[in-house]
Amino acid sequence: MDSKNAKFIFRKFYLPKLEKIGNLLGTFSLTEKVIFWFFAFVLFGSTFLMLKEINKNFFAEVPKSGGEIIEGLIGSPRFINPLLAISNTDRDLTALVYSGLLKATPDGKVVPDLAENYEISEDGLIYTVTLKEDASFHDGVAVTTEDIAYTVRMSLDNIVKSPKRPNWEGVGVKIIDQKQIQFILKTPYSPFTENLTLGILPKHIWEKVEPEQFAFSQLNIEPIGSGPYRIISTKMNSSGIMEKYELKPFTKYALGEPYISKIIIRFYPNEETLINAYKKGYVEDINTISPEQALELEKNGSRIENVPLPRIFGIFFNQNQNAVFTNSEVRKALNKAVDRERIVREVLSGFGTPIYGPVPTTSQYFNKDIEGEFNPQKAIELLESNGWEINEETKIREKTIKKVNTVLEFELATSDAPELKAAANIVKENWESVGAKVTVKIFEIGDLNQNIIRPREYDALLFGEIIGRDMDLFAFWHSSQRNDPGLNIASYANANSDKLLEQVRSSRDEEDRIEKFFKFQENIESDMPAIFIYSPDFIYITSNKIKGINLGQITLPSERFFGVHSWFIETENIWKIFSR
């Protein structure tokens, strides 16, 4: 560079005013310099903060594509198929790979998924669904009403033996055209929209599989659906056991391409190996672990997302088996004697909710006026005021009923699940403190179902009911369901309650449904056919990097993925006018 150009550059950046300021600072005393630089720093800092605030007001942080999550599951996948999935592992993958006409949301509603919209006839018997024009499967083939009709037909096939069959029995299916289909009911059934969340099978692939081979098809472990994620690779160990699935977003997913760029699923044989893998960092997200383990992980800094599951655990009285329960004061006294808070604290490590009625506390149909209390003294007073006195020799309460000496003695049956055994022992202690004699009987779950519950061979039963999002309590409490295969394990019979349950099923007026649910709960509180104890939490240990998780109201662990397309890890700042 020549001297002429060099002089030009120096002249260009020569600032005489800065030189004057520098000369002026040189005349300042030490105190004046400190004051000057203090205010200069304040000016600079306030300007920076002002610019930052302006930036915040004009820019918004929004999700963007990127990142991966590594999920650990217990068990190996067998049926990644909406018609066959039973295990938690199968259901988890089915929720990621498949989508239905409608989708459940965290707030307990159902919204269109593959469907553009749906209409319900005036009489509540015909549901007309219109598909989105661009709905497609992972292989690029368009979703049509033929796929929907095929899925329903296979759910009803005797050879396939789908657990979804009861949902579709008696439902007629009529294809209007390639994008519109009707479902025709024999009687109004307001929860029917829940049926439309069933994942849709691609007919062009599955129709090549005979019903006899349905459960054995390779498509059950290498599925093609229309859900938010598609499987791109699998890995088995040397023994042929599945070790890993890798999934990528489906760019044409009906509700929009998911943000998270990769989901890796790793499989473990039991809780111990799963937790070890989590502690070593092999997986970032786990669920379906015991409350004790969850509490330990939480104490060590793990992020835990937990919400109450709509599962009602309680003690169901069999008045036909043991006449002592025909006395209402006995049932009501035993209800007051159960320490629900202690059971939630000690058995569930705090991951649960004490309950006093048959409707989950998270439901819009839950009657908040149904309350209870742990008050052993009131339980004793109630028994004594009705003639149940302590036998000084046996220390057990007795009462003479129709000249027959009746002892407050009975058996409490439950399964060998650790939580239920522990809860049964606390209840036994509670009840014996008010003068009852209780024998706890523990059964293996298969034996309990087959030889105890089905023939109704129990005095009292500590068990759980899974309440679906449709809140159809008919099977649990209607008198027609008292005998096997009905699920009315309290053998409850009340004509008014029967009528309310029937009306709830047919009503599409939400306020009317709420009113009837409330009255039904009041009947149950008055009759006390069972003692309701707790609802357990769904516990999800997940990475801090994942944003947008909203578990809301879920009925099964797999439903945590219902909002997976909205989860995100990476973000970017854009002008607010361009943010969605």
Buried (B, 14 or more C-beta within 10 A) or exposed (E): EEEEEEEEEEEEEEEEEEEEEEEEEEEEEEEEEEEEEEEEEEEEEEEEEEEEEEEEEEBBEBBEBBBBBBBBBBBBBBBBBBBBBEBBBBBBBBBBBBBBBBBBBBEBBBEBBBBBEBEBEEEBBBBBBBBBEEBBBBEEBBBBBBBBBBBBEBBBEEEBEBEBBEBBEEBEBEBEEEBBBBBBBEEBBBBBBBBBBBBBBBBBBBEEBEEEEBBEBEBBBEBBBBBBBBBEEBEEEEEEEBBBBBBBBBEBBBBEEBBBBBBBBBBBEEBEEBBEBBEEEEBBBBBBBBBBBBBBBBEEEBBBBBBBBBBBBBBBBBBEBBEBBEBEBBBBBBBBBBBBEBBBEBBBBBBBBBBBBBBBBBBBBBBEEBEBEBBBEBBBBBBBEBBBEBEEEEEBBBBEEEEEEBBBBBBBBBBEBEBBBBBBBBBBEBBBEBBBBBEBBBBEEEEBBEEBBEEBEBBBBBBBBEBEBBBBBBBBBBBEBBEEEBBBBBBBBBEEBBBBBBBBBEBEEEEEBBBBBBBBBBBBBEBBBBBBBBBBBBBBBBBEEBBBBBBBBBBBBBBBBBBBBBBBBBBEEBEEEEEE
